[in-house]
C-alpha cells in the first residue's frame, strides 16, 4: 500500500511540474475588454467584461444541464478567454463564439456517443445562430488558436493540488471534522472554482495562483497554521514548485474571501443563469394544467339510470325542480343525496359540457359521448 501511495504521489508531482511549465502558454489576458475606443460604433459595440461574464455564466448553466465533465466547462472558458484576448469581438457574435468554444471543448474531452448534435446544442443554448455559423466560427477559432486545445486550466491545477494533499494524508483531520470524503470536498471546491471563472476579475491571476488561493481558503490554512505544521509545509512546497508569487497570492485570497462570502450568503449572488423557453400558443394550451383535468363524475345514461346504477322517474325530477329553484349546475347534481340526474332530452353529457366550456375541442369528447349513447354532433360538439 505504501508503495502504491508513493507511486501515485510521484505521478502527481510529475504532472504538476508539467502543468506548471505549460500553464503560461494558456493564460488569457482580458484587461482590454473594458477599454472603450473612440472609433467604436455604439450601435455595434465590442464585448465588455460584464457581457463576457454573462456568456460564461450561461455556459456553466448549460454544462450542468447536459451533465458533462467539469473539465469541459473549464476548457470552454479558456478557449473563449484566449480568443477574446487576441481578437476584437462584437456583441452580436458573442453567443455564437461561446457555444462554439463549448462545442470544441466537449468534442475534445467527451465520448463521441455522448455528444449532442450541433442543432440540438444550438437549440438548448438559445444562442441565435445556425449550424453553418457554428462550423464557420469553429474554423476561425481553430485557426486563431492554432488547434491547441490541451490547455492547463485552474481546474487542472486544483485537482493536482488536492490529489497531492489527499495522498499525503494531511487533509484527513479536516475532512473527518467536516464529515466529508475527499471526493465530496473536491466537488464542493470545484463548484466554487466554476463560480470564480464566471467573474472576469479572477482572469488576471494565473492558474496556479487561483487554484492555490481557493484551496487555502477551503482548508482554512490561516486558522490552522500553528496547529498543523504538516499542512503548511506541504502547501509551501506546492507554492514553491508552482512558482507562485506571494503578493499575487495574498491579493487573490482577499478577492476570494469577498466573493465566497457572497457565494455562501442566504441572498447569494452566485451565477444563476436561467434559460427562457419560448412556447407557441398551442403548446402553452397543452401544458396548461386546467386543460389536463379529468372529471371523476359517473356517467349519466339517457334512460334515466345514473352512474351508480339507480334510476329515477321524470315525475320525481319535475317535482323536485318545482319545490326549489336551482341553477343549471344544481339541476345536474343534487346536494342532498349526491345522486346525479338529468332530463331525457338530446343534450351534451355533464363531462362534455364542462370540457366544451373550457376549450374549443375536447380530446375526450368522442369517448364520453359514446359512453352516454350520443354522437358528438348530437352532444353539441
Phi and psi in degrees as a GROMACS rama.xvg file:
@    title "Ramachandran Plot"
@    xaxis  label "Phi"
@    yaxis  label "Psi"
@TYPE xy
-66.9338  -37.3794  UNK-2
-65.1585  -38.2828  UNK-3
-65.6498  -42.5453  UNK-4
-63.9078  -38.6151  UNK-5
-65.3113  -39.4082  UNK-6
-66.8786  -42.4037  UNK-7
-63.8277  -41.2577  UNK-8
-65.32  -41.2502  UNK-9
-63.6935  -38.0319  UNK-10
-66.391  -41.3116  UNK-11
-64.8302  -41.0312  UNK-12
-64.9933  -38.4788  UNK-13
-65.6017  -43.3582  UNK-14
-63.6526  -36.5346  UNK-15
-65.5049  -44.3056  UNK-16
-61.9741  -40.3925  UNK-17
-65.9652  -42.3134  UNK-18
-66.2947  -40.9632  UNK-19
-64.7522  -36.6173  UNK-20
-69.3783  -32.3882  UNK-21
-92.3011  -16.4085  UNK-22
-59.2553  -41.5694  UNK-23
-60.6332  -25.3328  UNK-24
-70.4834  -19.2595  UNK-25
-114.625  17.5525  UNK-26
-83.5274  118.184  UNK-27
-75.4048  163.513  UNK-28
-136.821  101.781  UNK-29
-110.223  24.0702  UNK-30
-71.6783  -14.4229  UNK-31
-92.4821  0.760431  UNK-32
-66.9659  -37.5485  UNK-33
-92.2114  5.13895  UNK-34
-84.9283  112.727  UNK-35
-87.3569  125.867  UNK-36
-90.2061  152.395  UNK-37
-68.7573  -34.3567  UNK-38
-89.1883  11.1523  UNK-39
-74.6208  135.151  UNK-40
-80.1236  118.562  UNK-41
-66.1306  -23.6405  UNK-42
-77.854  -18.1134  UNK-43
-137.272  71.1014  UNK-44
-73.6687  165.279  UNK-45
-87.9441  154.628  UNK-46
-61.5715  133.011  UNK-47
-102.877  173.986  UNK-48
-66.1348  -35.1931  UNK-49
-66.5998  -41.5129  UNK-50
-67.9011  -34.0656  UNK-51
-63.9314  -41.3093  UNK-52
-62.9606  -39.8587  UNK-53
-63.9726  -40.1274  UNK-54
-65.5588  -42.5505  UNK-55
-67.0828  -36.5837  UNK-56
-61.6059  -40.536  UNK-57
-67.7542  -35.3325  UNK-58
-64.3411  -38.1628  UNK-59
-63.1239  -43.5528  UNK-60
-64.2881  -40.2479  UNK-61
-65.601  -40.4431  UNK-62
-65.8943  -36.7742  UNK-63
-70.1658  -34.7235  UNK-64
-66.5156  -42.5416  UNK-65
-84.8698  -10.2819  UNK-66
59.8598  44.6626  UNK-67
-90.7836  177.625  UNK-68
-67.0253  155.778  UNK-69
-64.1406  -31.8792  UNK-70
-63.5171  -30.6847  UNK-71
-65.3807  -42.6743  UNK-72
-66.0891  -44.523  UNK-73
-62.8649  -40.1825  UNK-74
-68.4514  -38.9825  UNK-75
-62.0468  -41.2326  UNK-76
-64.8929  -39.5571  UNK-77
-65.0134  -42.646  UNK-78
-63.4906  -44.2895  UNK-79
-62.174  -46.6322  UNK-80
-67.6068  -38.4568  UNK-81
-65.6573  -36.328  UNK-82
-69.7812  -41.5576  UNK-83
-66.8279  -21.4885  UNK-84
-74.2704  -25.2135  UNK-85
-114.762  -10.6679  UNK-86
-129.685  144.319  UNK-87
-88.5297  119.137  UNK-88
-115.036  132.684  UNK-89
-78.3671  154.25  UNK-90
-61.7782  -35.4308  UNK-91
-67.123  -17.4711  UNK-92
-101.176  -1.22263  UNK-93
-66.8622  -41.2809  UNK-94
-61.4976  -43.6161  UNK-95
-65.7966  -38.9931  UNK-96
-66.262  -40.9225  UNK-97
-64.9419  -46.5065  UNK-98
-71.0712  -28.1859  UNK-99
-68.0642  -41.4946  UNK-100
-60.7178  -40.7785  UNK-101
-69.1446  -37.6238  UNK-102
-62.7198  -41.0869  UNK-103
-65.1416  -41.9577  UNK-104
-63.6985  -44.9575  UNK-105
-71.4026  -28.4021  UNK-106
-70.3981  -29.1743  UNK-107
-77.7753  -38.9007  UNK-108
-105.509  -27.7289  UNK-109
-94.5818  164.113  UNK-110
-72.8593  147.894  UNK-111
-63.6503  -37.1543  UNK-112
-72.7585  -14.1545  UNK-113
-97.2215  -4.65542  UNK-114
-77.9289  136.483  UNK-115
-76.5599  157.205  UNK-116
-70.8823  154.367  UNK-117
-56.7963  -38.2014  UNK-118
-65.029  -43.4804  UNK-119
-64.4352  -40.3472  UNK-120
-65.5246  -39.502  UNK-121
-65.6906  -42.4224  UNK-122
-67.2144  -39.9074  UNK-123
-67.9502  -41.6149  UNK-124
-76.745  -20.462  UNK-125
56.3692  43.4096  UNK-126
-86.0299  -3.51013  UNK-127
61.2403  43.7614  UNK-128
-133.28  169.497  UNK-129
-101.842  172.015  UNK-130
-64.4331  -37.423  UNK-131
-65.0046  -38.3424  UNK-132
-62.4523  -39.6859  UNK-133
-64.4843  -45.601  UNK-134
-68.3263  -34.7625  UNK-135
-67.8919  -41.6162  UNK-136
-67.235  -34.4185  UNK-137
-61.8783  -40.9147  UNK-138
-63.2462  -39.3769  UNK-139
-66.3343  -44.5405  UNK-140
-64.2391  -43.0903  UNK-141
-63.6133  -35.7113  UNK-142
-69.9295  -44.2328  UNK-143
-72.0306  -31.1558  UNK-144
-99.2065  7.37614  UNK-145
57.6789  34.7243  UNK-146
56.5305  27.2386  UNK-147
-102.095  96.2212  UNK-148
-119.67  19.4533  UNK-149
-92.819  52.7855  UNK-150
-72.592  150.036  UNK-151
-95.2372  113.501  UNK-152
-105.196  167.88  UNK-153
-58.0573  -30.0995  UNK-154
-66.0705  -37.4894  UNK-155
-59.2651  -47.4855  UNK-156
-72.0069  -35.0294  UNK-157
-62.534  -42.1816  UNK-158
-64.6099  -38.1008  UNK-159
-68.7343  -44.7852  UNK-160
-59.3656  -46.8587  UNK-161
-65.4033  -39.6175  UNK-162
-64.0707  -39.7105  UNK-163
-66.4171  -41.7682  UNK-164
-65.8931  -37.4219  UNK-165
-70.63  -40.9737  UNK-166
-65.1654  -38.1774  UNK-167
-75.4459  -15.3165  UNK-168
84.0439  10.2683  UNK-169
-78.1069  -12.1639  UNK-170
-98.3605  0.159999  UNK-171
-61.45  -43.2766  UNK-172
-65.8447  -40.4815  UNK-173
-67.8698  -43.24  UNK-174
-67.0372  -36.7529  UNK-175
-67.5475  -36.7673  UNK-176
-66.4001  -36.624  UNK-177
-89.0566  -2.99345  UNK-178
57.8398  48.93  UNK-179
-126.853  149.273  UNK-180
-87.1486  161.578  UNK-181
-57.1682  -37.6643  UNK-182
-66.8697  -40.7862  UNK-183
-67.1736  -39.7542  UNK-184
-65.0649  -41.0102  UNK-185
-65.4444  -38.1787  UNK-186
-64.3419  -42.0185  UNK-187
-64.9246  -39.1752  UNK-188
-68.4724  -38.3391  UNK-189
-65.0732  -38.3869  UNK-190
-60.4767  -39.0606  UNK-191
-71.3395  -35.2351  UNK-192
-64.6524  -40.8005  UNK-193
-62.4365  -37.3169  UNK-194
-65.4393  -35.8786  UNK-195
-67.2304  -35.8045  UNK-196
-66.3649  -18.8145  UNK-197
-83.3036  5.38261  UNK-198
-120.76  118.21  UNK-199
-63.6248  -28.2649  UNK-200
-58.0727  -26.2061  UNK-201
-80.4871  -10.2653  UNK-202
-74.4047  -16.9925  UNK-203
-78.3509  -12.9529  UNK-204
-90.1942  144.787  UNK-205
-68.8469  163.372  UNK-206
-60.8338  -43.8969  UNK-207
-62.64  -38.4885  UNK-208
-65.8055  -45.8165  UNK-209
-65.5386  -43.3571  UNK-210
-66.1715  -43.7969  UNK-211
-67.4475  -40.0368  UNK-212
-62.705  -42.742  UNK-213
-66.3059  -41.0524  UNK-214
-65.3067  -39.3235  UNK-215
-67.925  -35.9688  UNK-216
-67.1433  -37.6391  UNK-217
-69.3758  -34.3207  UNK-218
-88.1428  -2.66473  UNK-219
52.2335  49.4122  UNK-220
-66.9917  -25.8863  UNK-221
-75.8197  -22.884  UNK-222
-84.4618  -26.4151  UNK-223
-107.684  16.8889  UNK-224
-63.6522  -41.9741  UNK-225
-77.7132  -32.5216  UNK-226
-87.5639  -20.4755  UNK-227
-130.936  82.4507  UNK-228
-68.7424  -27.5542  UNK-229
-64.569  -38.8411  UNK-230
-65.0703  -45.8182  UNK-231
-66.1963  -36.2195  UNK-232
-64.4279  -42.8584  UNK-233
-66.5481  -41.8191  UNK-234
-66.2852  -37.568  UNK-235
-64.9046  -38.3832  UNK-236
-63.6522  -40.1565  UNK-237
-65.7549  -38.7872  UNK-238
-65.9358  -38.4911  UNK-239
-68.625  -41.8449  UNK-240
-66.7932  -28.6998  UNK-241
-90.5851  -1.6039  UNK-242
56.4025  49.6482  UNK-243
-90.5476  132.248  UNK-244
-77.3106  126  UNK-245
-64.8159  -36.3432  UNK-246
-65.3808  -43.6328  UNK-247
-64.6833  -34.124  UNK-248
-65.7612  -42.5991  UNK-249
-66.5599  -41.3133  UNK-250
-63.4763  -43.4961  UNK-251
-65.8058  -36.3859  UNK-252
-64.8631  -38.4912  UNK-253
-64.4347  -42.6873  UNK-254
-67.9021  -35.2883  UNK-255
-66.3258  -40.9016  UNK-256
-62.552  -41.5625  UNK-257
-64.7905  -42.5376  UNK-258
-70.2314  -42.5665  UNK-259
-68.5295  -26.0943  UNK-260
-65.4477  -41.2529  UNK-261
-69.1826  -38.0297  UNK-262
-62.7472  -36.6971  UNK-263
-93.9337  -0.843504  UNK-264
-75.1988  157.176  UNK-265
-58.4805  -43.2782  UNK-266
-93.7038  81.951  UNK-267
-81.6745  145.257  UNK-268
-108.922  23.9687  UNK-269
-65.4291  156.425  UNK-270
-61.805  121.656  UNK-271
-136.939  68.181  UNK-272
-70.0457  145.962  UNK-273
-131.091  134.253  UNK-274
-78.3546  144.108  UNK-275
-102.593  112.093  UNK-276
-87.5461  125.438  UNK-277
-97.8746  117.972  UNK-278
-113.799  146.212  UNK-279
-73.687  164.468  UNK-280
-64.6794  -35.3697  UNK-281
-65.8067  -43.8431  UNK-282
-65.6719  -37.8264  UNK-283
-63.4967  -38.0472  UNK-284
-65.9533  -37.8114  UNK-285
-69.2136  -31.4895  UNK-286
-87.0088  -7.9538  UNK-287
-67.8449  126.612  UNK-288
-59.0754  -37.0928  UNK-289
-65.315  -22.6186  UNK-290
-72.9272  -20.9884  UNK-291
-101.234  6.56565  UNK-292
-68.0084  133.142  UNK-293
-107.436  131.059  UNK-294
-82.5781  131.66  UNK-295
-96.6262  16.1834  UNK-296
-75.1142  146.058  UNK-297
-70.9338  156.915  UNK-298
-76.2004  135.72  UNK-299
-102.008  113.503  UNK-300
-82.1007  157.254  UNK-301
-76.0086  -15.6976  UNK-302
-84.3872  9.87803  UNK-303
91.0862  0.593344  UNK-304
-92.8451  128.863  UNK-305
-87.9181  -177.576  UNK-306
-68.9329  -15.1154  UNK-307
-91.4424  -1.45685  UNK-308
95.1235  -5.17662  UNK-309
-90.2499  158.303  UNK-310
-126.737  156.988  UNK-311
-142.326  150.344  UNK-312
-85.7785  159.9  UNK-313
-71.8055  -27.6168  UNK-314
-65.4991  -41.1733  UNK-315
-64.6162  -34.8334  UNK-316
-65.685  -41.9412  UNK-317
-68.1963  -41.1434  UNK-318
-65.6757  -37.535  UNK-319
-68.7094  -33.2864  UNK-320
-70.9001  -33.5372  UNK-321
-72.0547  -31.6284  UNK-322
-64.9349  -45.3989  UNK-323
-137.826  119.883  UNK-324
-67.2084  135.256  UNK-325
-133.564  165.039  UNK-326
-79.3663  179.745  UNK-327
-62.7802  -39.8035  UNK-328
-68.4174  -35.6937  UNK-329
-71.6878  -27.8241  UNK-330
-67.8831  -24.1739  UNK-331
-86.8656  -38.0084  UNK-332
-123.655  132.827  UNK-333
-96.5625  126.261  UNK-334
-78.3872  -19.0921  UNK-335
-75.1222  -50.9667  UNK-336
-115.851  6.76594  UNK-337
55.4354  31.9068  UNK-338
-107.93  128.009  UNK-339
-87.3681  133.18  UNK-340
-130.038  160.453  UNK-341
-152.185  158.283  UNK-342
-80.1094  148.636  UNK-343
-86.4219  90.8547  UNK-344
-157.631  165.994  UNK-345
-78.6902  91.9375  UNK-346
-143.317  156.278  UNK-347
-65.7388  147.529  UNK-348
-68.5087  169.761  UNK-349
-62.8267  -41.4778  UNK-350
-65.8718  -44.0228  UNK-351
-65.0878  -35.5969  UNK-352
-63.6833  -43.5168  UNK-353
-67.3077  -46.6863  UNK-354
-64.5764  -36.1684  UNK-355
-66.7443  -31.6901  UNK-356
-73.7659  -17.899  UNK-357
-95.0377  -34.162  UNK-358
-147.016  163.567  UNK-359
-70.9996  -38.7722  UNK-360
-122.377  128.417  UNK-361
-99.5784  115.028  UNK-362
-66.606  -20.7226  UNK-363
-104.66  11.2993  UNK-364
-69.7628  -38.3194  UNK-365
-60.9244  -48.105  UNK-366
-65.274  -40.1821  UNK-367
-64.5808  -44.8849  UNK-368
-71.4325  -32.7938  UNK-369
-64.8784  -33.9632  UNK-370
-67.3259  -40.3876  UNK-371
-86.7251  0.734032  UNK-372
89.3308  11.1619  UNK-373
-117.41  153.221  UNK-374
-81.8487  158.961  UNK-375
-57.1005  -34.7935  UNK-376
-68.2921  -37.8809  UNK-377
-73.3804  -28.1896  UNK-378
-81.4561  3.97812  UNK-379
84.8099  22.7038  UNK-380
